[in-house]
Amino acid sequence: MAVEEGKSAPAFTLKDADGNKVSLKDFKGRHVVVYFYPKDDTPGCTKEACSFRDLSKDYEKLDVAVLGVSPDGAESHAKFIGKYKLPFTLLSDPDRKVMEKYGAYGEKMMYGKKTVGVIRSTVWIDPAGKVARHWKRVAKAEDHPRKVLEAIQAGA
């Protein structure tokens, strides 16, 4: 099932940095931003995470839950959260099954070469569980969280 704007977001359950199971259904009735990124503590991923962190109060005012998803394990997520004081949940998808459901894993261009890996992307899910917006390929990781926030504030 591909992610399609206006359709129900694919259900998922993944573990957080403490090993707790977190499901999309836990956030029913709230806006949810699920952002997929390649690896903890790498330059682009750090800029994106810190930008979400810096805007976290604005997201909270709108009752938006932010979830970051990467293939990294709990220990890596815990270090990343601690190092950069990230106030949101990071989830582990080591077999990349959720990423595949959301179109965040597959063929991509990296340094001019085709490769297979995590595709930096974001999905905004509305309180009814529908995909409100899907950013399929994020070009500027650092600026992206502001663009997502602006879209939510504008209601589209």
N, C-alpha and C positions, 0 to 999 in steps of 0.2 A: 504494500500500500504506500503510494507516494504521498507526500505532504502537499495538500492543496488548500489554498486560501478559501475560506467559507465552509470547509469540511471539518469533521471532527479530527482532533489531533490524535495520533497513535498513542495508545496507552503504554506506559512503561513503569518499571520498578528497578531502581539501581541503588547501590550502596553509596553512602556519603563517607566523609573522611573519618568518621567514628565507627564505621561499619554498620550503621543503621540503614534499614531499607526506606527509601523515599519513592513514593509513587506520584505520578501526575495527578491522580484522583485526590490526593491529600490537599490539593490547592483548588478544589472545585469552588466556584463562586468568586475566584480572584483572577486577576490578570497574571499571566506567567510569561516570563521571558526565558527561553531555553537557548543558551548560546553554546555552540560546539567549537572546541578549539583543539589544536594538535597536541600541545605538551606544556605541562607546568613549568614555570620559571625559565621560559625561553623569551627572547626579546619581544616579539609581536604579541605573544600570549600574555606576557606580563603587562604590557601597555594596555591591552584590552581589559584585563581583569582590574587593573588599577583605575581605569576610566570608569568602569561599572562601580567600583568602590567609591570613587570621588562623587559620583552622582547618586549614591545609595539613598540619601535622605530624600531626594526628589522622587525616586522610585517608590520609597516607603509612603510618601504623602499620597501617592496615587494607588496605594495598596497593591503594588506589583511585586511578585516574588521573582527573584533572579536566580536561575540555576545554571551553573557552568558544567559542561560535560566534556570529558576527555577520556582517553584510554588509560590514563595514569591510575595507579592504585591509591588506596587510602593513605598510606604513609607519605607518599609524594604530595597528595592533596593537603594533608595536615601541615606539612612544612611550608607549602606555598601559601596557605591561608595565614599561618603564623608570621611568615616573613613579611607579607604585604598587608597584614591586618584586613583581610577580606571579610566583609560582613554578610556574605551570602554563601549558599551551599554549593559545594563542588561534588559532582557525582562521577563514579567510575564506570566506564563502559569498556572493559578490557577485551571483550570479544567483538566489539563494535556493532552489535546487533541493533541497538537503538539508533546509533548513527546511521546505519544503513536504512532503517525505516524512515528517517528524517532527511535522507539525501545528503547526509554530512560525511559520508565515506564513499570513496570511489576514485575514479580517474581525475587527475588534476594536472595542471602545469606547475612545475617548480623549477625555477632557474632555467626556463626555456626548454625543459624536458618533461615528457609525459611520465607521470608516476601515479601510484595508487596510495592514497592516504586519507587523513582527516581533512575535510573541506571546511574551512572556517565559515560558519553560517549561523543564522539566528532565526528562531521562530517565536513569534508573539502569539500567545494563546489567550483568547478572551475568557471571561468568567463562565461562559456556557461550554467551554472546552473545545471551541472551534478555532481554527487557525485564522487569526486576523491578518497576519502578514508573515511572509517568509522571505528573508534575505538569503538567497541561495549561495552567494559567494561574496564574502566581505573582503573588500580591497584594503581599506585603511582601518586596521584594528583599533588604533587609538581614538579615532573619531566616531567609530561605529556606535558605541553606547549612547552618545548624545543624539545621534540620528534616530535610534530606537526610541529613546525617551520622547523626542519631539513628535514622532509618529503617534505614540500613545497619547500624548497631551492633545494632539490634533484629532484623536479619535479615528485615525486611519493610518 
